[in-house]
Amino acid sequence: MAKKKAKKKVTRRAAKKVTRRPAARKKTSAADFIISKSRTKAAAGINVSGEFYAALDAAVRSMIATAERRATDNGRKTLRPHDL
């Protein structure tokens, strides 16, 4: 009988693990911005146009791509501040 009880406990634990839902994750898409809109607006201290965020995102992505190329050309896999 002891073996059956132990087996049931393991089964219950396994069932609990299966029924648990993973934490909800935000799906990212190409339209998501790298830099937070609210932080950008707070840092600017003035009104920010909706078009500004797309331009800022494009500029940041360009800077990252340039830094990535520079690091790769120098034989590194790590971006450093001087790559910007």
N, C-alpha and C positions, 0 to 999 in steps of 0.2 A: 504494500500500500504506500509506503514512503516513496517509492520510486515513481508511482503514478502522480502523487502530489507534486513532487519536484518537477516532473515533466509538464504538468499543467501550469505551474508558475512560469516556467520558461516560455511556454506557449502564450501566456497572457502578456508577458513582457514583449515578446516578438510582435504580438498583435498591437500593442500600444505604439511600438515604433512604426509600424506600418500605417496606422491611422493618423499619426501626427502629420500635420501639414507643414511644409517648409515655410520659412518666413517669406512674406511677399516681397518680391524684388521688382524694382522698377526696370522695365525694359528700355534699353537705350536704342535710339535710332539715329540716323544720320542728321536728323533735324534738331537733335538736342544740342544745346550750347555747352561749350567747355567751361565758360565762366558764368557764375550765377548772376542772373539779372538783378536780384535784390542787392547783392553786394556791390555790383557795378554802380547802381543808382545811388547807393549810400556813399560810395567813395567819390562820386562825381559832385554831389552836393547841389546839383541843379537838375532840371527836368531832362530826361533822356528819351529821345525818339525811339520808336519801335524798330526802325530801320538800323539804328546804331548798333544794336546787338548782333545782327547778322554780319555787319561790316567788322565789328570787333572780333567775332568768332572766326571770320575768314582770315583776319590779320594774325590772330593767335595760331591758327592751324598752319599758316604759312611759315611763321617763325619756328614752330615745332618741326616742320618738315625740313627747313633749312638747317636747324641745329642737328637733326637726325643725320642728314647727309654729311655734315661736317664731322660728326663723331664717327660715322662709318668710314669716311675717307681717312681718318686718323687711326683706324683700326681699333676703335673702342665700341663697346655696346652700352655705354653709360653716357647719358647727356649731362654736361657740366655747364655751369653758368657762363663760362667763356664761349660756349657754342652759340649763344644768342648774339 
